[in-house]
Amino acid sequence: MHWQFTAEVVEWRGPAPYYYLPLPPDDAADLKDEARGLIYWGQVAVTATIGATTFETALFPKDGTYLLPLKDVVRTAEGLAVGDVAAVRLTLGSSRRPAGEPG
């Protein structure tokens, strides 16, 4: 299943800044239903595409939605900064296999 949405880049300041795109709450609820059985410690593995950049990561729950982490390499490649709005396409799962699982 795929989700497409737009969201504003937000920053969380901890020991180092982290950047995220929050899923719209309705999409987060649908994703949670579809991801049943795939959720690991609250996180959901996804493949995301923003512009020309496709990457694998894990969403994590926060305040009734999920946050999509944006690594520096993704933000730089797509020219994203805090406050910018990005269009995202998400797919559940990733191509990575757990250690020890045959390829």
N, C-alpha and C positions, 0 to 999 in steps of 0.2 A: 504494500500500500504506500502511496505517496501523499505528502502534504506540501502545499505551496502557500507561502505567506510572506508578508513584509513586516519588518520590525525595526525598531530604533536601537542602535548600538548603545549599550549601557556599560558603565564601568563600576567595578567593585574594588574598593581600595583595601587591601590587606597589607601584608608585608611587601607585596608587589602588586601592581595593578593587574586586574583581570578584566576581560571584555566579553560580553555576552549579547546574544539576541534572544529575548524572551518570546516564547510561542504565545500566540493568542490563546486565551483560556479555553475557548471552544475546541480549538485544534488540540490543545493539551489533553482535554478530556477524551477526545476520539483516539488520540495516540495511546493514551494509557489503556483504553479498552483493547485496542489492537495488539498492544505489546505484552499483554498478559502472558506470563510464562517466559518472557524475554528480559524482564526487569531483574537486575542484579544489584542488590543493595540500594534500590531506589533509582538506579541509573539505567538508561536505555541506550544500547549501541545503535548508532545511525550512520548513514552516509549522507552528507549534505553537499549541496552545490550552491555557490554564490557566484554569480557572474560566470567566469571561465574556470573557477577553482572548485574542484571536488575534493572532499576530505572526509576522513572517518573520525568519529569522536563519540562521546557519550553525553547524552542529555542528563541533567539532574534536576530533581524536583525542587521548586522554590516558590513559596507563596501561591499555591494553587495552579502553578503552570510548570513548564520545564524551561531551563535555560540552555541555549546552544553556545558552548564555549567557542571563542574566536581566537585562535593562535595568532601570534604576530605575523607568521608567514602568510596566513589567509588575509588578515587585515591589510598588510602591505601590498599583496598581489592585487587586491580589489580596491585599494585606496580608501579604506574605511576608517573613520574616526568616531569618537563619542558624539552621539547626536545624529549621525548619518542614518538613513533608512536603507535597508538592504532587502532584496528579494531573495528568498530561500526556497530550495526544493529539498525535502527530506525523504529518505527511504529508511525503513526499519532494517536493522542489522548492518553488518559490515562484512567485508571479504576476509577479514582476519579469522584464523582458526585458533582455538585455545591450544596451549602448549600440549604436545603429545597426541593431538588429534591428527589422524592421517589426512594428507592433502590430496 
